[in-house]
Amino acid sequence: MDFQFLGTSSGTPTKTRNVTGLALRGPAGGWSLVDCGEGTQHRILQTRLSLHDLRAVFVTHLHGDHCYGLPGLLASAGMQNRTAPLAIVGPPPLWRFLEGVMATTELGLPYALEFIPIDDLAGNAVLPDLAVDAIALSHRMPSYAFRFTERAVERRLDAARLRAAGIAPGPAWGDLQRGVDVMLADGRVLRADDWLLAPRKARTIIVGGDNDDPGLLLDAARTADVLVHEATYTEEILQKVGPGPMHSSALRTARAAAAAGVPNLVLTHFSPRYQDGDGPLSLAALEAEARGAYGGNLFLARDFDRYVLERDGACRLHVPA
């Protein structure tokens, strides 16, 4: 599994950061988009992602920096002759927004849109390889986090036991690995389930929308491998701004991640006031604040950063060869 940031700024873009968008690839191929701020399709053009391989779009909430880019992206996919249906998951008003834009701009699409309201997400197999559920957050309008969990986890053969039982590598091993029971030449019957090791933990990634209470994700994050969450401000600036915007600080997010024991924390959705360099209005200040409260694997996302979540739950920044 891997995920790539297409935008990491909050509210408005900067010269180096677009507004929110994240591409997520599951084990079966294809990709999904979480949020689609204005300009997301321009970011996609600078990656290897194709709108033909897009399986679903998940929108955390309807503030413009998370959804204004969606109509244009849908139109571009149509102009590129996409024909496969596309699932869109989000709060119910999202569909009214899209219908309004499509009607007023006379946008016709050569492919079908399947809209799934967040309340109907439970039990809906949107993706073939990832189970998806939503967790309500706290913001100025309904906002959600999406939790993506592997549906199937491979099991490895217990090679040591097979060798100890005098069963040499061969076709029988292949059948057992595929889950097929085997009868040996000496009459022994091997049940595949008896010769496969216990499965590893299914990988889980949580991608949060805007949220001023990271503690709402505490229970879900306890079993997650990665938490992607906003850190719009440092705590000092949040105190000056006040509770009105209903965003989180790096400190509050880091404390919640530490309390949950989530091993990998990726911060994003930074206020445009934070820039590279040093000082109280720098990304370094956000990082220092988070590191003071969280001892796990911490990342501050940048546009186009791609992270790989390994089968053992380790998360690393992908460095192109």
C-alpha positions in Angstrom: 0.0 0.0 0.0 1.1 3.5 -0.6 -0.2 7.1 -0.5 0.9 10.3 -2.2 0.1 13.9 -1.3 -1.3 16.1 -4.0 -1.9 19.0 -1.7 -0.9 19.8 1.8 -2.0 23.5 2.4 -5.1 24.6 4.2 -7.6 27.1 2.9 -5.5 28.5 0.1 -2.6 27.2 -2.0 0.9 28.6 -1.7 3.7 28.7 -4.2 4.9 25.2 -3.1 1.7 23.6 -1.7 -1.7 23.0 -3.3 -4.9 22.6 -1.2 -5.9 19.2 0.0 -5.7 16.0 -2.0 -4.3 12.5 -1.4 -3.9 9.5 -3.7 -4.1 6.1 -2.1 -3.1 2.8 -3.8 -4.2 -0.5 -2.4 -2.6 -3.9 -2.9 -4.8 -4.8 -6.0 -3.7 -1.8 -8.1 -5.6 1.3 -9.2 -6.0 4.2 -6.8 -8.4 6.3 -4.9 -8.5 10.0 -4.2 -9.2 11.4 -0.8 -10.4 15.1 -1.2 -10.0 17.1 -4.3 -9.2 20.7 -3.7 -9.0 23.2 -6.6 -6.0 22.4 -8.8 -5.8 18.7 -7.9 -5.9 17.6 -11.5 -2.9 19.8 -12.2 -1.0 18.0 -9.5 -2.1 14.6 -10.9 -0.5 15.6 -14.2 2.9 15.7 -12.5 2.6 12.2 -11.2 2.2 8.7 -12.8 -1.5 8.6 -11.8 -4.1 8.1 -14.5 -7.7 9.1 -14.3 -8.5 5.9 -16.1 -7.2 3.9 -13.1 -9.1 6.0 -10.5 -11.5 3.7 -8.6 -13.2 6.1 -6.1 -13.2 9.6 -4.7 -13.7 10.1 -1.0 -14.6 13.6 0.2 -14.1 14.3 3.9 -16.2 17.5 4.0 -17.5 20.2 1.7 -15.2 23.2 2.4 -13.9 24.3 -0.9 -10.2 23.5 -0.3 -11.4 19.9 -0.1 -13.9 19.6 -3.0 -13.7 22.6 -5.5 -11.5 20.6 -7.8 -13.8 17.6 -8.2 -16.1 18.9 -11.1 -13.1 19.8 -13.2 -11.5 16.4 -12.5 -14.6 14.5 -13.5 -14.9 16.6 -16.7 -11.2 15.9 -17.6 -11.7 12.2 -17.0 -14.6 12.3 -19.5 -12.6 14.2 -22.1 -9.9 11.5 -21.8 -12.6 9.0 -22.8 -13.0 7.2 -19.4 -15.8 4.7 -19.6 -15.6 2.8 -16.3 -18.0 3.8 -13.5 -16.6 5.9 -10.7 -17.7 5.8 -7.1 -17.9 9.0 -5.1 -18.3 8.9 -1.3 -19.0 11.9 0.8 -21.6 13.9 2.8 -25.0 13.9 1.2 -24.8 17.6 0.1 -21.8 16.7 -2.1 -24.2 15.1 -4.7 -26.3 18.3 -4.8 -23.2 20.3 -5.4 -22.1 18.0 -8.3 -25.6 17.9 -9.8 -25.8 21.7 -9.7 -22.4 22.2 -11.4 -23.2 19.5 -14.0 -26.6 21.1 -14.8 -25.5 24.7 -15.0 -22.4 23.9 -17.1 -24.1 21.3 -19.2 -21.4 18.7 -18.2 -22.2 15.3 -19.6 -20.0 12.4 -18.7 -19.4 9.2 -20.8 -19.2 7.2 -17.6 -21.5 6.6 -14.7 -21.1 8.1 -11.3 -22.2 6.1 -8.3 -22.7 8.3 -5.3 -22.5 6.7 -1.9 -23.5 8.9 1.1 -21.2 8.5 4.0 -24.1 7.1 6.1 -24.5 4.3 3.6 -20.8 3.4 3.5 -20.9 0.6 6.1 -21.1 -2.7 4.3 -20.7 -1.2 0.9 -17.8 -2.7 -1.0 -16.5 0.4 -2.7 -13.0 -1.0 -3.2 -12.2 -4.7 -3.9 -9.1 -4.8 -1.8 -9.8 -2.3 1.0 -12.6 -2.1 3.5 -13.5 1.5 4.1 -15.5 3.1 7.0 -16.0 6.6 8.2 -15.5 8.3 11.6 -17.2 11.5 12.5 -15.0 14.4 13.4 -15.5 17.9 14.9 -15.5 20.9 12.5 -17.6 23.8 11.4 -19.6 21.5 9.1 -19.9 17.7 9.1 -16.4 16.3 8.6 -15.1 12.7 8.6 -12.0 10.5 8.6 -11.8 7.5 6.3 -10.2 4.3 7.6 -8.8 2.0 4.9 -8.0 -1.6 5.9 -6.8 -4.5 3.8 -9.5 -7.0 3.0 -7.3 -10.0 2.5 -4.0 -10.9 4.0 -1.7 -13.5 2.5 -0.5 -16.5 4.5 2.9 -18.0 4.2 3.7 -21.7 4.1 5.3 -23.1 7.3 8.3 -24.3 5.3 10.2 -25.5 8.4 7.4 -27.9 9.4 7.0 -29.2 5.9 10.7 -30.0 5.7 10.6 -31.6 9.2 7.7 -33.8 8.0 9.8 -35.0 5.1 7.8 -33.1 2.5 10.3 -31.6 0.0 9.6 -28.4 -2.0 7.5 -29.2 -5.1 4.1 -29.0 -6.6 2.5 -29.9 -3.2 3.9 -26.7 -1.7 2.4 -24.6 -4.4 -1.0 -26.2 -3.9 -0.9 -25.6 -0.2 0.1 -22.0 -0.7 -3.0 -21.5 -2.8 -5.1 -23.0 -0.1 -5.7 -26.4 -1.9 -5.6 -29.6 0.2 -3.1 -32.2 -1.0 -2.8 -36.0 -1.0 0.8 -37.2 -1.0 2.0 -40.3 -2.8 2.2 -42.1 0.6 -1.5 -41.5 1.2 -1.2 -38.7 3.7 -3.7 -35.9 3.3 -2.5 -32.4 4.0 -5.1 -29.7 4.8 -3.8 -26.4 3.5 -5.0 -24.6 6.6 -2.8 -26.7 8.8 0.4 -25.8 7.0 -0.1 -22.1 6.6 1.3 -19.7 9.2 -1.0 -17.3 11.0 -1.7 -14.3 8.8 0.0 -11.0 9.5 -1.9 -8.0 10.7 -4.0 -6.3 8.0 -2.6 -2.9 7.2 -4.8 0.1 8.1 -4.5 3.8 7.2 -6.7 6.6 8.6 -7.0 9.8 6.6 -8.7 12.5 8.6 -10.6 15.6 7.4 -10.6 18.9 9.2 -11.0 18.3 12.9 -10.4 20.3 16.1 -10.6 17.2 18.4 -8.0 14.5 17.4 -9.2 12.5 20.4 -12.2 11.5 18.4 -9.8 9.2 16.5 -8.3 7.6 19.6 -10.0 4.3 19.4 -9.7 3.9 15.7 -6.0 4.8 15.8 -5.1 2.2 18.4 -5.2 -0.5 15.6 -4.0 1.7 12.7 -0.6 1.7 11.2 -0.7 5.2 9.9 -2.7 8.3 10.9 -2.8 11.2 8.4 -4.2 14.2 10.2 -4.2 18.0 10.0 -1.9 20.2 12.0 -3.1 23.6 10.7 -1.4 25.6 13.5 1.1 25.5 16.3 -0.6 25.6 19.7 0.6 29.2 20.2 -1.1 30.4 17.0 -4.2 28.3 17.7 -4.6 30.0 21.0 -4.4 33.4 19.3 -6.7 32.4 16.4 -9.3 31.0 18.9 -11.7 28.1 18.5 -13.7 29.6 15.6 -11.9 27.8 12.7 -12.1 24.5 14.5 -8.7 23.1 13.5 -6.0 21.2 15.3 -2.5 22.2 16.4 0.5 20.0 15.8 0.7 19.5 19.6 -2.9 18.3 20.0 -2.6 15.9 17.1 0.7 14.5 18.3 -0.7 14.0 21.8 -3.6 12.1 20.5 -1.4 9.9 18.3 0.9 9.2 21.3 -2.1 8.2 23.5 -3.3 5.9 20.7 0.1 4.4 20.2 -0.2 4.7 16.4 3.3 4.0 15.1 3.3 6.4 12.1 1.9 9.9 12.1 1.8 12.1 9.0 0.9 15.7 9.5 -0.6 17.8 6.7 -3.0 20.7 6.0 -0.7 23.4 7.2 -1.7 27.0 7.4 -0.1 29.1 4.5 1.6 31.2 7.2 4.0 28.4 7.8 7.0 28.4 5.5 10.4 26.7 5.3 13.2 28.0 7.5 13.2 28.7 11.2 11.2 30.8 13.6 7.7 30.6 15.1 6.0 30.6 11.7 8.0 27.8 10.2 7.4 24.2 9.4 10.3 23.5 11.8 8.2 25.0 14.6 5.3 22.6 13.7 7.7 19.6 13.7 9.4 20.6 17.0 6.0 20.9 18.7 4.9 17.5 17.4 8.1 15.8 18.3 7.9 17.1 21.8 4.7 15.1 22.3 5.0 12.1 20.0 7.9 9.6 19.9 6.8 7.5 17.0 7.6 7.7 13.3 6.7 11.4 12.4 6.5 13.0 9.0 5.5 16.4 7.8 4.0 15.9 4.4 5.0 17.9 1.3 3.2 18.0 -2.0 4.2 14.9 -4.1 5.6 13.1 -1.1 4.8 9.4 -1.5 4.8 7.0 1.5 5.0 3.3 1.3 3.3 1.2 4.0 5.1 -2.2 4.2 3.5 -5.5 5.1 5.1 -5.3 8.5 3.5 -2.0 9.2 6.6 0.1 8.7 6.0 3.4 6.9 8.7 5.1 4.9 9.1 8.0 2.5 9.6 6.7 -1.0 12.7 8.1 -2.6 12.7 7.7 -6.4 15.6 5.8 -7.8 
